[in-house]
Amino acid sequence: MVISRGDGGGKQTDAKEYKCYAGPVYVSAPGQCIDVEGIVPSYTIVKLNNVHC
């Protein structure tokens, strides 16, 4: 799992494998949106940009 501020800064990663819940991974982003990226079991990369605004 990768999480970062919407501007690309503050990137934090957690490269462990999880079966039902990933994290915790935190990034400080007051007043900004965040980007989240992870890989689901079929090795499909899922990216969510500008969320939790």
Secondary structure, 3 states (H helix, E strand, C coil): CEEEECCCCCCEECCCCCCCCCCCCCCCCCCCCEEEEEEECCCEEEEEEEECC
